[in-house]
Amino acid sequence: MVLGATKLSALTSFADEGLELREYYAAACGHCQALAPAWKEAMQTYSGPVTFRQIECNDKDWSPVPENEELCKDVHAFPTIKLFKDGKEVTDYQGDRSANDLVNFAKQHENLLQQSMPAGALCALPPPLASRRRHGSIAAFL
């Protein structure tokens, strides 16, 4: 099976921000091996903000891969595909295992990046107009 990550990201580092579609696999798994060409094609075809990653949970002898044990602790079947945003799981992928469907899934979830407003942006807003009139000045509001 071919490992890979778009945007030339290191296999041992994972996105703490942004969107990431992760495939958890076992090297000995026939379903995982069947998915590999479609996954590779989707990685090469897709050009949006979602990073595609593969994480080997079990090797060719079905032994756990020690460096990935923490990442794979909640994975019980292979292949398992999950979408993460800012390092937190968003959803499981339940679609067909074709490159086109994987790319479409990534495109459908690109809007998750625009849905969050930084917390600091809320603090920069002035108080509502009614509050300013009632208190006379911004200093009184604080």
C-alpha positions in Angstrom: 0.0 0.0 0.0 1.2 3.5 -0.8 1.3 6.0 2.0 0.9 9.6 1.1 -0.2 13.0 2.3 -1.1 16.0 0.1 0.7 19.3 0.5 3.9 17.3 1.4 3.0 17.1 5.1 5.0 14.8 7.3 3.2 11.6 8.1 3.9 11.9 11.8 2.4 15.4 12.2 -1.3 16.1 12.0 -3.3 19.2 11.4 -4.2 21.1 14.5 -6.0 23.6 12.3 -7.8 23.2 9.0 -9.5 20.2 7.5 -8.1 16.7 7.2 -9.6 13.6 5.7 -7.9 10.6 7.3 -7.9 7.0 6.2 -7.1 4.5 8.9 -5.9 1.2 7.4 -4.2 -2.1 8.0 -1.6 -3.1 5.5 -3.0 -6.7 5.4 -6.6 -5.6 4.8 -7.9 -6.5 1.4 -10.6 -3.7 1.5 -7.8 -1.2 2.3 -5.7 -2.5 -0.6 -8.7 -2.1 -2.9 -9.3 1.5 -1.7 -5.6 2.5 -2.2 -5.8 3.4 -6.0 -9.0 5.5 -5.5 -7.5 7.2 -2.4 -4.3 8.0 -4.3 -6.2 9.4 -7.3 -8.4 11.5 -5.0 -5.3 12.9 -3.3 -3.8 13.8 -6.6 -7.0 15.2 -8.1 -8.3 17.3 -5.2 -6.9 20.8 -4.9 -8.9 22.4 -2.1 -8.2 23.1 1.6 -8.8 19.5 2.8 -5.6 17.5 3.5 -5.8 13.7 2.7 -3.9 11.5 5.1 -3.3 7.7 5.5 -2.6 6.3 8.9 -1.4 2.7 9.2 -2.9 1.1 12.3 -1.9 -2.5 11.7 1.0 -3.8 9.6 1.1 -6.7 7.1 1.0 -9.2 10.0 -2.0 -7.4 11.6 0.3 -6.2 14.4 -0.4 -2.7 15.8 1.9 0.0 14.5 3.4 1.4 17.7 3.9 5.0 16.6 0.2 5.2 15.6 -1.4 3.4 18.5 -2.8 6.6 20.0 -4.2 7.8 16.7 -5.8 4.4 16.0 -7.2 3.7 19.5 -10.9 4.3 18.5 -10.6 2.6 15.1 -12.2 -0.9 15.1 -12.6 -1.7 11.4 -10.6 -1.1 8.2 -10.6 1.0 6.2 -12.1 3.8 8.4 -12.3 7.3 7.0 -12.9 10.3 9.2 -13.0 14.1 8.6 -11.3 16.3 11.2 -11.4 20.0 11.7 -8.8 21.7 13.8 -7.7 18.3 15.1 -11.2 17.3 16.3 -13.3 14.6 14.6 -16.3 16.0 12.6 -17.8 13.0 10.9 -17.2 9.5 9.5 -17.1 9.0 5.8 -19.9 6.6 4.7 -19.8 7.1 0.9 -18.6 5.0 -2.0 -14.9 4.1 -2.2 -14.3 5.9 -5.5 -11.9 8.8 -6.1 -14.8 10.9 -7.4 -16.9 10.4 -4.2 -13.9 11.1 -1.9 -13.2 14.3 -3.8 -16.9 15.3 -3.7 -17.0 14.6 0.1 -14.0 16.9 0.6 -15.6 19.6 -1.5 -18.9 19.3 0.4 -17.1 20.0 3.7 -14.9 22.9 2.6 -17.4 25.3 4.0 -16.5 24.2 7.5 -13.5 26.5 7.3 -15.7 29.5 6.9 -18.2 28.6 9.6 -15.9 29.4 12.5 -15.1 33.0 13.5 -12.0 33.5 15.6 -12.9 34.3 19.3 -10.8 37.4 19.2 -13.0 38.9 16.5 -15.9 39.0 18.9 -14.0 41.0 21.5 -13.1 43.6 18.9 -16.7 44.6 18.3 -18.0 47.8 20.0 -20.8 47.5 22.5 -24.4 47.8 21.1 -25.6 51.3 20.4 -28.3 51.1 23.1 -25.7 50.2 25.7 -23.5 53.2 24.8 -26.5 55.6 25.1 -27.6 54.2 28.4 -24.1 54.4 30.0 -23.0 57.6 28.4 -19.6 56.3 27.3 -17.7 53.2 26.5 -15.6 53.6 29.6 -18.8 53.4 31.7 -19.7 50.2 29.9 -16.4 48.5 30.8 
